[in-house]
Amino acid sequence: MAEFWAILNRRISIATGRPFTSQQRQPLGGGCINEAWRLSDGVRDYFVKLNTRGEPSMFEAEAAGLEELAATAALRVPEPICRGLIGQQAYLVLEYIPLVKIDTKAMEGLGRRLALLHGRKQPYFGWHRNNTIGATSQPNDRCENWVDFWRERRLGHQLRLAASNGHGGTLQRQGERLLARLETLFAGYRPAPALLHGDLWSGNVGRAESGEPVLFDPAVYYGDREADLAMTELFGGFSESFYRAYSEVLPLRDGYPLRRTLYNLYHVLNHLNLFGGAYRSQAETMILRLLSEF
């Protein structure tokens, strides 16, 4: 790896316009998809993601997502420094932001700032490019109708992947019933396309030493803002102060609890496709809950 690090040092130097030679390289944990490293020359630090499968498009999409979020000035995100391939090794170099335990004040700030982020609109649902949710492909072809987008690009996509992974039977039959009646769950509700983080669970949120909240590892697209809020409730970790602060800026609409189940079904299906196991039972239970509303 010595040659790899030497080449990466040169590319960081070119990207920043300042000579950089890493003196310390610290492997970091917490990821199941990519390797993560902290590089330091004693003055400047960088966060580096590596993917030995040689998939630069995933990192290109992540960098573009961070840039899209940063352009709103609503929330702090790591600045992309450079990305590319060295041999068959894909890499992404980001600003290194030291993180500390998130507190109530930062959670309140996150709620208010997320509402501001969701104020960034587009005339379409989707994004200008596809990206990934975890290691799973996430198609973002533009669409003017939210129900059609969610049916085809989100739930339908995950159900097709599940079928190819051997998850047929009841899951597919009930899933098809749900897709066919999806409009019923949106009676009287027409969301506007808002800029979403897209993978907003507590593991992708932190607090900088300055106290400001930080977001990272996005799966950006324009969609119903409730999809971001729903995922914050899927695995927990967000305080009541977060939801109160968000609602003070953008109150939630009637029917959100039911739509929350619909939106989180996407992530549970994704976990089924990534990890298998008990997620199938959870997905089937969620689908039956939604079908009971018809």
Protein Blocks (a to p, Z undefined) as FASTA:
>chain_A
ZZmmmmmmmmmmmmnopacddfbdcddehiakbccddddehlaccdddddfkopaklmmm
mmmmmmmmmmnomaccdddfbgcdehjaccddddddddddddfklmmmmmmmmmmmmmpc
cfbecdfbdcdehjbccdfbdcfbfklmmmmmmmmmmmmmmmmnopahjllmmmmmmmmm
mmmmmgoiacdddddehlacfklgccdfkopacdehiabddddfklmmmmmmmngoiafk
lmmmmmmmmccdehklmmmmmmmmmmmmmmmmmngmmllmmmmmmmmmmmmmZZ
